[in-house]
């Protein structure tokens, strides 16, 4: 589940297509993602913005390193790619979302 924080939205679309292939109708997928809407509000309010600054430094030194770093996404974007692949979001609590195959 935690690997999805390292995937961009294109990767997630591909994974949802695969989930649709292997899951029976009604099967569920749980996503834990790094929410870009919380990036600054949550990290800065809790003094944890060091992660973002550290990753910015890695990216500055080598943009190709971004593939292995945390990818901040949006619930809206993930929900849309899931919908396009045949899933419906049935639950969201913070940065965790549950999708059900239609």
N, C-alpha and C positions, 0 to 999 in steps of 0.2 A: 504494500500500500504506500509506503513512504517514498518509493522511487519516483512517483509522479511529480514531486517537487523539482526533479531534474529534467523534466520534459517540457518542450515548448508545445504550443497549441496544435501545431501540425502533427507532432508525435502523438498527442492525445487523440486526435481524430483517427489516426491509423490504429491505435489501440482499441478505440471504441468499435471500429469496424471488425476487429478480431474478436472482441468480446461478443459482438452480435453473432458472429459465426459459431462460437463455441458454447454459448449459453442457450439453454432452453428458454422459451417464452416465460416470463416471470422471474428469470434469473436476475440476481442483483450484483452490482459493482459498487464498491465503496471507494471514494476518492478523498484523499487528504492532500490539500494543495496549498501552496504559498500564495495567499490572496494579495494582489497588488493594491487593493483598496485599503488594506491594513498595513502596508509596507512601512509607511512613515508614522502613522498615528500609533500603532501598537509598539513598534520597535523603539521609537523615540520616547514614548511615554514610559517605557519600562527600562530605558537605558541600554537597550540591546541593539542599537543602530550600528554597533561595531561589525556585525555580520555583513550588512550592506556595504559599509565602507571598505571592508576587507575584500569583498568580491569585486567591488569597483576597481580596486587596485590590481587584482589579478587580471581583470578584463582590460584594463589600461595597458598592462604589460604585454598581454597576449590575447587578442580578441577571440581566438580559437578556443581558449580555455572556457568560454561561456557554456559550452555544451555540458560540462561536468558540474557547473555551479547551479545554485538554486535559481529556478525560473519562476518569476512571479507572474501569475495568471489571474484571470478574473472568473468569478462564478458564472457570469453571463456568457463569457466565451466558451467555457467548458460545457455549460448546459446546452449551448447551441450545437457544438460538435457532437455531443451525446445524442441530442434530438435528431440530428441529421443521420446518425448511425442506427436509429431505431430504439432509443432509450428515452425514458421519461424520468425526470428528477422527482423523487418521492419524499426526500427529506434533506434538510440542510441544518447543520448546527455549526456555526462559525466557519471554519475552513474544511469541514468534513461534509461531503455530500454523498447521498445514496441514490443510485439510478437503477431503474428496473427496465428490463428488456420488454418491449411491447410485443 
